[in-house]
């Protein structure tokens, strides 16, 4: 299908199963609007989200009760049911191209790709994680998914290389299309003072934020270990925000307590409501990303979109985003002492944060503008 020949742009269906459950609704809202801006009709099949209000694309809340305490097998059957509903509905609506989002390379993602092909639609799959971050060698259906997908999209060259290596010669069409910023979601963010008032944070401290799921590969333990050397510094506070399993919370609180960090670390455990997200990103002076493994960081782009620099492991995807200490600071991955030294640098020269923040905001607004991403996605869809 080459719609460029007849001058029309193919209608696009975005099939996305995480949504507001895991913060993906910001990304897919931006993606849908970027394609609308390029002249495509777009329908998003996902979960209810705060971004639905004001959407200039068609939204269908399709996925129901696929998360929660019910048995995994029951939730799996619901996911198959809802994927079928979404893809069949997309075909009836007139979609010519489906966009999927790949995280686990499992049978559900394979099923979606196969059904799209069976119904005569082209497909593009955004590969967010080449392999599961918690199980780096587990990508059970990757080659088969690639075989049923017309285009695999990664966000950066590192992920592209990793994907091609993982495919091990299996035929696949792969392209790099960068992710865009999150500026549109927060047109009037609070000031730092307003954000700290909302979150009841002190105004006289340097605040470092760790935001999101603290799975082991996200490196929260590295940040806490790095803080031990600063436990007597009353001007420093680490804010940990996001959902956490009870055993993880017990582990991290226990470490903080055992190492005298109770006064240096605040845990805000639980789901962060969309209304509070801008406050959490605007309240800190810098956002910590002490990752052990990563393919792309939405947290980094969110921080920069809200004019905050990042303190990150020197992994290739982070170097791509940050540069060499241009839009944040890098430290040796997994090295708590190196991170501790970087924290010391910040405390010794807090004025540097303003320059880093300005550079981060400029990068997010210009280099990661969704118009750039939208043009690339549109061109890819029309080429299929």
C-alpha positions as CSV (number, residue, x, y, z in Angstrom):
1,X,0.0,0.0,0.0
2,X,1.5,3.3,-1.0
3,X,-1.1,6.0,-0.3
4,X,1.3,8.7,-1.5
5,X,0.4,7.6,-5.0
6,X,-3.3,8.6,-4.6
7,X,-2.6,11.7,-2.5
8,X,-4.5,10.5,0.5
9,X,-3.1,9.8,4.0
10,X,-4.1,6.5,5.5
11,X,-6.4,6.5,8.6
12,X,-4.4,5.2,11.6
13,X,-5.5,3.1,14.6
14,X,-3.3,3.2,17.7
15,X,-3.7,0.1,19.8
16,X,-2.3,0.8,23.3
17,X,-3.0,-1.4,26.4
18,X,-1.2,0.4,29.2
19,X,-2.7,3.9,29.1
20,X,-3.1,5.7,32.4
21,X,-2.4,2.5,34.3
22,X,1.3,3.0,33.6
23,X,1.6,6.6,32.4
24,X,1.5,5.8,28.6
25,X,-1.6,8.0,28.0
26,X,0.7,11.1,27.8
27,X,2.7,9.5,25.0
28,X,-0.2,8.1,23.0
29,X,-2.1,11.4,23.3
30,X,0.9,13.2,21.8
31,X,1.4,10.6,19.2
32,X,-2.2,10.7,18.1
33,X,-2.2,14.5,17.9
34,X,1.1,14.5,16.0
35,X,-0.5,12.3,13.3
36,X,-3.7,14.4,13.2
37,X,-1.5,17.5,12.6
38,X,-0.1,15.7,9.6
39,X,-3.5,15.2,8.1
40,X,-4.4,11.6,9.3
41,X,-7.6,10.5,10.8
42,X,-6.7,8.7,14.0
43,X,-8.5,6.5,16.5
44,X,-6.9,5.5,19.7
45,X,-8.0,2.3,21.4
46,X,-6.9,2.3,25.0
47,X,-8.0,2.9,28.6
48,X,-9.8,6.0,30.0
49,X,-7.4,8.8,30.7
50,X,-7.3,12.5,31.7
51,X,-5.9,13.3,28.3
52,X,-9.3,12.4,26.7
53,X,-10.7,15.8,27.3
54,X,-9.9,18.1,24.4
55,X,-8.6,15.3,22.2
56,X,-8.7,16.0,18.4
57,X,-8.7,12.4,17.5
58,X,-11.3,9.6,18.0
59,X,-10.9,7.8,21.3
60,X,-12.5,4.4,22.1
61,X,-12.1,3.1,25.7
62,X,-11.6,-0.6,24.9
63,X,-9.5,-2.4,27.5
64,X,-11.4,-3.2,30.7
65,X,-10.3,-5.0,33.9
66,X,-7.0,-6.2,32.4
67,X,-5.2,-5.0,35.5
68,X,-5.9,-5.7,39.1
69,X,-6.2,-8.6,41.6
70,X,-8.1,-11.0,39.4
71,X,-6.3,-14.2,38.3
72,X,-3.7,-13.7,35.6
73,X,-5.5,-16.2,33.3
74,X,-8.8,-14.3,33.5
75,X,-7.1,-11.0,32.8
76,X,-5.3,-12.6,29.9
77,X,-8.6,-13.8,28.4
78,X,-10.0,-10.3,28.8
79,X,-6.9,-8.8,27.0
80,X,-7.4,-11.2,24.1
81,X,-11.1,-10.2,24.0
82,X,-10.3,-6.5,24.0
83,X,-7.5,-6.7,21.5
84,X,-9.9,-8.5,19.2
85,X,-12.5,-5.9,19.7
86,X,-10.1,-3.0,19.1
87,X,-8.5,-4.4,15.9
88,X,-11.8,-5.6,14.4
89,X,-13.3,-2.2,15.2
90,X,-10.3,-0.4,13.7
91,X,-10.8,-2.4,10.4
92,X,-14.5,-1.5,10.3
93,X,-13.8,2.1,11.0
94,X,-11.5,2.2,8.0
95,X,-8.0,2.0,9.4
96,X,-5.3,1.2,6.9
97,X,-2.4,1.2,9.4
98,X,-2.3,0.0,13.0
99,X,0.3,1.3,15.5
100,X,1.2,-1.1,18.4
101,X,3.4,-0.5,21.4
102,X,5.8,-3.4,22.3
103,X,7.1,-3.9,25.8
104,X,7.1,-7.7,26.6
105,X,7.3,-9.4,23.2
106,X,4.7,-11.9,24.5
107,X,1.8,-13.9,22.9
108,X,-0.6,-11.0,23.3
109,X,1.6,-8.6,21.3
110,X,2.1,-11.4,18.7
111,X,-1.7,-12.0,18.6
112,X,-2.3,-8.3,17.9
113,X,0.2,-8.2,15.0
114,X,-1.1,-11.4,13.5
115,X,-4.8,-10.2,13.6
116,X,-3.9,-6.9,12.1
117,X,-2.2,-8.7,9.2
118,X,-5.1,-11.2,8.8
119,X,-7.6,-8.3,8.5
120,X,-5.6,-6.7,5.7
121,X,-4.1,-3.7,7.6
122,X,-0.5,-2.6,7.6
123,X,1.2,-2.3,11.0
124,X,3.9,-0.3,12.7
125,X,5.2,-1.4,16.1
126,X,7.0,1.0,18.5
127,X,9.5,-1.1,20.4
128,X,9.8,0.6,23.7
129,X,11.9,-2.2,25.4
130,X,13.8,-4.6,23.1
131,X,13.7,-7.0,26.0
132,X,12.0,-6.8,29.4
133,X,14.2,-4.8,31.7
134,X,13.6,-7.2,34.6
135,X,14.3,-10.2,32.3
136,X,16.9,-9.0,29.8
137,X,17.1,-12.3,27.9
138,X,13.3,-12.9,27.7
139,X,11.9,-11.8,24.4
140,X,10.0,-15.0,23.5
141,X,8.0,-13.8,20.5
142,X,10.2,-11.1,19.0
143,X,11.1,-12.7,15.7
144,X,7.5,-13.9,15.1
145,X,6.2,-10.4,15.9
146,X,8.7,-8.9,13.5
147,X,7.5,-11.3,10.8
148,X,3.9,-10.0,11.1
149,X,4.8,-6.4,11.4
150,X,5.6,-4.1,8.4
151,X,7.8,-1.7,10.4
152,X,9.5,-1.8,13.8
153,X,10.3,1.6,15.3
154,X,12.9,2.3,18.0
155,X,13.5,5.6,19.7
156,X,17.3,5.8,19.3
157,X,20.3,4.2,17.7
158,X,21.2,2.2,20.8
159,X,17.8,0.5,20.7
160,X,18.0,-0.1,17.0
161,X,21.3,-1.9,17.3
162,X,20.0,-3.9,20.3
163,X,16.9,-4.8,18.3
164,X,18.8,-6.0,15.2
165,X,21.1,-8.0,17.4
166,X,18.1,-9.6,19.2
167,X,16.5,-10.5,15.8
168,X,19.7,-12.3,14.9
169,X,19.2,-12.1,11.2
170,X,15.4,-12.6,11.2
171,X,13.9,-10.4,8.4
172,X,12.6,-7.1,9.7
173,X,12.1,-3.5,8.6
174,X,13.5,-1.2,11.4
175,X,13.5,2.6,11.6
176,X,14.5,5.1,14.3
177,X,11.9,7.7,15.2
178,X,12.6,9.7,18.4
179,X,10.0,10.2,21.1
180,X,8.6,13.7,21.6
181,X,8.2,15.9,24.6
182,X,5.4,16.3,27.1
183,X,5.0,20.1,27.0
184,X,1.5,20.1,25.6
185,X,0.1,18.2,28.6
186,X,1.3,20.9,31.0
187,X,0.8,24.3,29.5
188,X,0.7,26.1,32.8
189,X,3.0,24.3,35.2
190,X,3.4,25.5,38.8
191,X,6.5,27.4,39.9
192,X,8.9,25.6,42.1
193,X,7.5,27.4,45.2
194,X,3.9,26.6,44.2
195,X,4.8,22.9,43.6
196,X,6.6,22.6,47.0
197,X,3.6,24.2,48.8
198,X,1.3,21.7,47.1
199,X,3.4,18.8,48.1
200,X,4.3,20.2,51.5
201,X,8.0,20.2,50.8
202,X,10.5,22.6,52.5
203,X,11.7,25.6,50.5
204,X,15.2,25.6,52.0
205,X,16.5,22.3,50.7
206,X,18.0,20.9,47.5
207,X,15.5,18.3,46.4
208,X,16.3,15.3,44.2
209,X,13.4,13.4,42.7
210,X,13.1,9.7,42.0
211,X,9.9,9.1,40.1
212,X,8.1,6.0,39.0
213,X,8.3,2.2,39.4
214,X,11.4,1.3,41.5
215,X,12.1,-2.1,39.8
216,X,15.6,-3.2,40.6
217,X,17.0,-2.1,37.2
218,X,15.8,1.4,37.9
219,X,18.5,1.8,40.5
220,X,16.7,3.4,43.5
221,X,19.0,1.3,45.7
222,X,22.0,3.0,44.1
223,X,20.6,6.4,44.9
224,X,19.9,5.5,48.5
225,X,23.4,4.1,48.9
226,X,24.8,7.3,47.4
227,X,22.9,9.3,49.9
228,X,24.6,7.6,52.9
229,X,27.6,9.9,52.5
230,X,25.3,12.9,52.7
231,X,23.1,11.8,55.6
232,X,24.3,14.7,57.8
233,X,23.6,17.4,55.2
234,X,20.4,19.0,56.3
235,X,20.1,21.0,53.1
236,X,19.5,17.8,51.0
237,X,16.3,15.8,50.5
238,X,15.5,12.9,48.2
239,X,11.8,12.6,47.2
240,X,10.7,9.1,46.1
241,X,7.3,9.1,44.4
242,X,5.2,6.4,42.7
243,X,3.7,3.0,43.1
244,X,5.7,0.4,45.0
245,X,5.1,-3.2,46.0
246,X,4.9,-3.8,49.7
247,X,8.1,-5.8,49.8
248,X,10.0,-3.1,47.8
249,X,8.7,-0.4,50.2
250,X,9.8,-2.4,53.2
251,X,13.2,-3.0,51.7
252,X,13.9,0.7,50.8
253,X,12.4,2.1,54.0
254,X,14.4,-0.5,56.0
255,X,17.6,0.6,54.2
256,X,16.9,4.3,54.9
257,X,16.2,3.6,58.5
258,X,19.3,1.4,59.0
259,X,21.6,4.0,57.4
260,X,20.3,7.1,59.1
261,X,18.5,8.5,56.1
262,X,15.0,8.9,57.6
263,X,15.5,12.7,57.6
264,X,17.0,12.7,54.1
265,X,14.5,10.6,52.2
266,X,10.7,11.1,51.9
267,X,8.6,8.3,50.4
268,X,5.4,9.3,48.7
269,X,4.2,5.8,47.9
270,X,1.2,5.2,45.7
271,X,-0.4,6.2,42.4
272,X,0.5,9.8,41.5
273,X,-2.7,11.5,40.2
274,X,-2.3,13.3,36.9
275,X,-3.2,16.6,38.6
276,X,-0.1,16.2,40.8
277,X,2.4,15.1,38.2
278,X,3.6,18.6,37.2
279,X,4.1,19.5,40.9
280,X,6.3,16.4,41.4
281,X,8.5,17.4,38.5
282,X,8.6,21.1,39.2
283,X,9.3,20.8,43.0
284,X,12.7,19.2,42.8
285,X,16.0,20.8,41.7
286,X,17.0,17.8,39.7
287,X,15.5,14.4,38.7
288,X,17.6,11.2,39.4
289,X,17.7,8.4,36.9
290,X,20.2,5.9,38.4
291,X,19.2,3.2,35.9
292,X,21.1,-0.1,35.5
293,X,19.5,-0.8,32.1
294,X,17.3,1.4,29.9
295,X,16.3,1.8,26.2
296,X,14.6,5.2,26.5
297,X,13.4,7.2,29.5
298,X,10.1,8.9,29.5
299,X,10.9,10.3,32.9
300,X,13.9,12.1,31.5
301,X,11.8,13.7,28.7
302,X,9.1,14.6,31.2
303,X,11.6,16.3,33.5
304,X,13.1,18.3,30.6
305,X,9.6,19.2,29.4
306,X,9.0,20.7,32.8
307,X,12.3,22.5,32.8
308,X,14.2,20.2,35.2
309,X,17.7,18.7,34.5
310,X,18.5,15.1,35.1
311,X,21.1,13.2,37.1
312,X,21.6,9.9,35.2
313,X,23.6,6.8,34.7
314,X,26.0,7.1,31.7
315,X,24.1,4.5,29.6
316,X,24.1,5.2,25.9
317,X,20.4,6.3,25.7
318,X,21.0,8.7,28.6
319,X,24.0,10.1,26.9
320,X,21.9,10.7,23.8
321,X,19.4,12.8,25.8
322,X,21.7,14.6,28.2
323,X,24.8,15.1,26.2
324,X,28.1,15.4,28.1
325,X,26.8,17.2,31.2
326,X,24.9,19.7,29.0
327,X,21.3,19.1,30.1
328,X,22.0,17.2,33.3
329,X,24.8,15.3,34.9
330,X,26.1,11.8,34.2
331,X,27.8,9.3,36.5
332,X,29.1,5.7,36.1
333,X,26.1,3.3,36.0
334,X,25.7,1.2,39.2
335,X,28.4,3.2,41.0
336,X,27.0,4.6,44.2
337,X,30.2,6.4,45.0
338,X,30.2,8.2,41.6
339,X,26.6,9.2,42.1
340,X,27.4,10.5,45.6
341,X,30.3,12.6,44.2
342,X,27.9,14.1,41.6
343,X,25.4,15.0,44.4
344,X,28.3,16.6,46.2
345,X,29.1,18.7,43.0
346,X,25.5,19.9,42.9
347,X,25.6,20.9,46.6
348,X,28.8,22.8,46.0
349,X,27.5,24.7,43.0
350,X,23.7,25.0,43.1
351,X,23.8,27.9,40.6
352,X,24.8,25.5,37.9
353,X,21.4,23.9,38.1
354,X,19.8,26.9,36.4
355,X,22.0,26.5,33.3
356,X,21.3,22.8,33.1
357,X,17.6,23.4,33.4
358,X,17.5,26.0,30.7
359,X,19.5,23.7,28.3
360,X,17.1,20.8,29.2
361,X,14.0,22.8,28.5
362,X,15.4,24.1,25.1
363,X,16.3,20.6,24.1
364,X,12.8,19.2,24.9
365,X,11.0,22.1,23.2
366,X,13.1,22.0,20.0
367,X,14.9,18.8,19.4
368,X,12.0,16.7,20.8
369,X,9.1,18.5,19.2
370,X,6.3,16.2,18.2
371,X,6.0,17.9,14.8
372,X,9.3,16.3,14.0
373,X,8.2,12.9,15.2
374,X,4.8,13.3,13.5
375,X,6.3,14.0,10.1
376,X,8.5,10.9,10.5
377,X,5.6,8.7,11.6
378,X,3.4,10.0,8.8
379,X,6.0,9.4,6.1
380,X,6.5,5.8,7.5
381,X,2.8,5.1,7.4
382,X,2.5,6.4,3.8
383,X,5.4,4.3,2.7
384,X,3.9,0.9,3.7
